[in-house]
């Protein structure tokens, strides 16, 4: 049931839909939830990381760089996604390119942010789920390789603001594996464990341009303080469904909200 795109079902489109890994997880989330009363949201965005020394943002360095085959393709619309968020959330901190790095993330006081947004690739390791993660910048400004995979183990070590929202705008970020007695485990579960109230993730390989448009609509709805993240996602999906180019559920139904619906 965790992999069913309920948003695609016509009869459910008027409802706010929330998933939860287990009742014990929900109990843990609610035991420490803290909400700001003024409705403002401080946002940090990690977008458009540099995955290869062949990236145009890196000075080309010799034959080795020219012959290198990038493992991850640059997400062309993730920078637009970041701009859309800034337009809606004026207090957003955007870390793009080389600054969208694992080291920068690990050094940030994540407890200060109400929304943490990742516009990047995800890696899913079905045999060893602990090695799954989010891919941040893999090279520095000189083109030298740097550790860039934020693994599930790393995520469990993070401390985020109680009651915060994490948005994983990447492919298959909602993938999970079974865990006896505790439901399912995955990137979303990791962020919930770290203190988030809810996580938005994807059930399949998403379209880069469509994801940027959906997030534009989502943050526009989220800025309306009376709306929950689940309601904002529902309304953003309904908006894309009404636009001819994006009307197919493939473009928007893969995003789900997991966490406390209150």
C-alpha positions, 0 to 999 in steps of 0.5 A: 500500500505504501507504493500506491499513488493514491493521488491519481485516483479520481475519487480521492483527489479531494482528500489530504493523503498522508502515509505513515511507516508505523503507529510507533513512528507516528507516536514518536513524531507527535511526542516532540512536535513543535510548531511556530505560531506566526506561520512563517517558514524558514527554508534551506534548499539544496539544488543543482549539485555538481556531479562531475568534473566535466560539468561546465562549472568546473575548469576542464583539466586534461585528458582524464576529465575529458574522457570521464563519463558522468554517473549522474546527469545534471538536473537542468531544472533543479536551479529553476526549482530553487528560484521558484521556492525563493519567489514564494518563500522570501527567507529561503537559504539556497545552496546550489552548485558546489555549495550543495555539498554533504560537508555544507549540509553536515555543518548547518544548524538544521534545527533552525529551518522549518523546511529542508528541500533537496532537489537532487538525485537519489540512490536506491540500494535494494540489497543494502538499504543503509547505503541508499541516500541523496547525491550532493556535489561530488566534486569541488571547484577544482574538479577534485572528488569529494564525498557527496552521498548523504547515506541513510545512515547519515540521515539517521544521525541528523538532528532537524527541527521538531515539526519540520518538513523535508522535501525530497524532490528526486527520483525514487526518494520514497522507495522503502524496504520491509522491516519486521515489526516496524513497517518500512524503512527508507529515506523518509523514515530516516528524516522522520527519525531525525525529527521531521514532522513529515516528508514529501518524496517520490514513488518513481523516477520523476520528470525534472521539469514537471517536478520543478513546476509541481514544487512551484505550485506546492510552495505557493500553496504552503505559503498560505499558513492555514494549509497543511503540507498534505493539503498543499501537495494535494492542491499543487497536484490538482493544479498540474492535473489541470494543465494539458502538458502536465495532466498525466498522473505520471508527472505529479501523482508520484509525490506523496506526503509521509508523516503526521497529517495534523 
